[in-house]
Amino acid sequence: MNNSTHSPAPVRIGIIGGGLMGREAASVFGRWFALDNHPVRAELSAVCDLQPSLLDWFRQVPTVKLLTTSHHELLASPDVDVVYVAVPHHLHKPIYLDVLRAGKDLLAEKPFGIDLEAARAIRDEAKKLGRFVRVSSEYPFLPGAQRAFAMARAGDLGPLLGIRASFLHSSDLDPQKPINWKRQVKFCGKGGVLNDLGLHVAHLPLRLGWRPARVFAQLQKIYTTRPDGKGGTAACDTWDNAALHTDVHIDGQTVPLTLEMKRMAPTETDTWIFEVMGTDRGVRYSTKEPKTLRTYRRGREQWWEKTDLGFSMPFKTITGGIFTPGFPDMLMQMWAAYLAERAGVLGDRFGCATPDEAVAQHEIWEAALASQKEAAVVAVTYS
Ligand SMILES: NC(=O)c1ccc[n+]([C@@H]2O[C@H](COP(=O)([O-])OP(=O)(O)OC[C@H]3O[C@@H](n4cnc5c(N)ncnc54)[C@H](O)[C@@H]3O)[C@@H](O)[C@H]2O)c1
């Protein structure tokens, strides 16, 4: 680990999986200079993907020295300090373990293994080898999410009445959308949408120490086949929508926590919601109104107060405070937090999801799958 706060040497990053998220990460490093005085310099040095056309895309990044179709070759490179892996879920365990055993630090993609067994194996190996590992979950880095988190953590909302965390998409409503690996259990995992969208909703509750004690899950599979993109049809066997009704114990009270993950939520595009309602105060943030924080306080009547937050990100950038952040900005903030924490200079800022939090989400998903199967409330067991 690099403990120097102002080292002129960059942290050299290798990407395994140059698809959607691999290229988003490359764009973060490409404009790293947008961060004001970040203590660490990030540089993309190597990329691995199986598809030559994607490797070609990375030729436009001048710092990249190695393009390869073998992740073993990337991991053998002395020019790589940290590896970001963005591959389908069935490959998380073997590739993440290879990264750790090659002596590299890791920013892992969610869900951190295709299932609970894989997640525990990765976490335990990282601990054994002393590698710095965090897991991708970027929405909590938005200013509204940060403010809602701070209000929830301060604990002055009064006894809590309910908590809701949601991540909603409508991307799968079109039955003619061709199949991809995220809609097939053998690649995505038996958790389906829980694996795909789940860490995004579980991250803040888990960081607040709000671990569901028991869960009643309602999981839905809507379309069971999809076009295979080659003129035929293919089985679409993952869960599409999930609503988890859970109990958490907070300050001696049992509080309902609802976790919602949906690929078929009409009218919603990338809507991430975090809401905590107490008897005295409440807070709600939704990316539907990306710069707006809603709060209320108890009175004879109640109403939402709306605050425009602007660009108040945890790590300062050249972008002025009067502007509005978006997806590339939250990804940059997540990477800024990862590399600051790795260098020991995160301070009191919000850190990326930890391996323990990623394992805990899988523990909740295991209970949710059992609940769905048995149509019963199931206790969650944490390791
Ligand atoms: N944090 C987020 O907001 C977010 C969003 C989307 C996806 N994800 C996660 O990112 C990961 C990747 O998802 P994606 O949407 O980028 O998928 P994708 O299908 O766009 O990209 C995956 C890439 O991995 C490559 N690949 C497959 N096997 C490989 C191997 N053995 N070696 C090297 N490369 C290999 C594929 O060729 C492909 O280019 C998943 O874990 C997913 O859950 C996270």
The ligand as a Tripos MOL2 file, in Angstrom:
@<TRIPOS>MOLECULE
LIG
   44    48     1     0     0
SMALL
NO_CHARGES

@<TRIPOS>ATOM
      1 N1        -21.2650    0.1130  -10.3230 N.am      1 LIG1
      2 C1        -22.1620    0.1890  -11.2930 C.2       1 LIG1
      3 O1        -22.9300    1.1530  -11.3960 O.2       1 LIG1
      4 C2        -22.2560   -0.9060  -12.2960 C.ar      1 LIG1
      5 C3        -23.0240   -0.7340  -13.4780 C.ar      1 LIG1
      6 C4        -23.0410   -1.7860  -14.4040 C.ar      1 LIG1
      7 C5        -22.3610   -2.9540  -14.1400 C.ar      1 LIG1
      8 N2        -21.6490   -3.0960  -12.9800 N.ar      1 LIG1
      9 C6        -20.8920   -4.3300  -12.6840 C.3       1 LIG1
     10 O2        -19.7050   -4.2960  -13.4900 O.3       1 LIG1
     11 C7        -19.3860   -5.6310  -13.8920 C.3       1 LIG1
     12 C8        -19.3320   -5.6790  -15.4050 C.3       1 LIG1
     13 O3        -20.5490   -5.2130  -15.9160 O.3       1 LIG1
     14 P1        -20.5960   -4.4290  -17.3220 P.3       1 LIG1
     15 O4        -21.9530   -3.7940  -17.3790 O.co2     1 LIG1
     16 O5        -19.3970   -3.5780  -17.4850 O.co2     1 LIG1
     17 O6        -20.5540   -5.6770  -18.3110 O.3       1 LIG1
     18 P2        -20.1390   -5.7480  -19.8390 P.3       1 LIG1
     19 O7        -20.7520   -6.9880  -20.3630 O.co2     1 LIG1
     20 O8        -20.4070   -4.4380  -20.5300 O.co2     1 LIG1
     21 O9        -18.5510   -5.9010  -19.7840 O.3       1 LIG1
     22 C9        -17.9330   -7.0540  -19.2890 C.3       1 LIG1
     23 C10       -16.6460   -7.2240  -20.0620 C.3       1 LIG1
     24 O10       -15.8950   -8.3120  -19.5020 O.3       1 LIG1
     25 C11       -15.2000   -8.9170  -20.5660 C.3       1 LIG1
     26 N3        -14.7460  -10.2350  -20.1500 N.ar      1 LIG1
     27 C12       -15.4680  -11.3630  -20.0000 C.ar      1 LIG1
     28 N4        -14.6680  -12.3770  -19.5940 N.ar      1 LIG1
     29 C13       -13.4290  -11.8550  -19.4740 C.ar      1 LIG1
     30 C14       -12.1680  -12.4050  -19.1040 C.ar      1 LIG1
     31 N5        -12.0280  -13.6980  -18.7670 N.pl3     1 LIG1
     32 N6        -11.0840  -11.5960  -19.1120 N.ar      1 LIG1
     33 C15       -11.2010  -10.3040  -19.4770 C.ar      1 LIG1
     34 N7        -12.3700   -9.7240  -19.8240 N.ar      1 LIG1
     35 C16       -13.4700  -10.5020  -19.8250 C.ar      1 LIG1
     36 C17       -16.2190   -8.9420  -21.6950 C.3       1 LIG1
     37 O11       -15.6050   -9.1320  -22.9480 O.3       1 LIG1
     38 C18       -16.8720   -7.5640  -21.5440 C.3       1 LIG1
     39 O12       -16.2630   -6.5930  -22.3530 O.3       1 LIG1
     40 C19       -20.4300   -6.5470  -13.2530 C.3       1 LIG1
     41 O13       -19.9310   -7.0300  -12.0330 O.3       1 LIG1
     42 C20       -21.6070   -5.6240  -13.0170 C.3       1 LIG1
     43 O14       -22.4300   -6.0340  -11.9500 O.3       1 LIG1
     44 C21       -21.5810   -2.0840  -12.0870 C.ar      1 LIG1
@<TRIPOS>BOND
     1     1     2 1
     2     2     3 2
     3     2     4 1
     4     4     5 ar
     5     4    44 ar
     6     5     6 ar
     7     6     7 ar
     8     7     8 ar
     9     8     9 1
    10     8    44 ar
    11     9    10 1
    12     9    42 1
    13    10    11 1
    14    11    12 1
    15    11    40 1
    16    12    13 1
    17    13    14 1
    18    14    15 2
    19    14    16 1
    20    14    17 1
    21    17    18 1
    22    18    19 2
    23    18    20 1
    24    18    21 1
    25    21    22 1
    26    22    23 1
    27    23    24 1
    28    23    38 1
    29    24    25 1
    30    25    26 1
    31    25    36 1
    32    26    27 ar
    33    26    35 ar
    34    27    28 ar
    35    28    29 ar
    36    29    30 ar
    37    29    35 ar
    38    30    31 1
    39    30    32 ar
    40    32    33 ar
    41    33    34 ar
    42    34    35 ar
    43    36    37 1
    44    36    38 1
    45    38    39 1
    46    40    41 1
    47    40    42 1
    48    42    43 1
@<TRIPOS>SUBSTRUCTURE
     1 LIG1         1 GROUP 0 **** ****
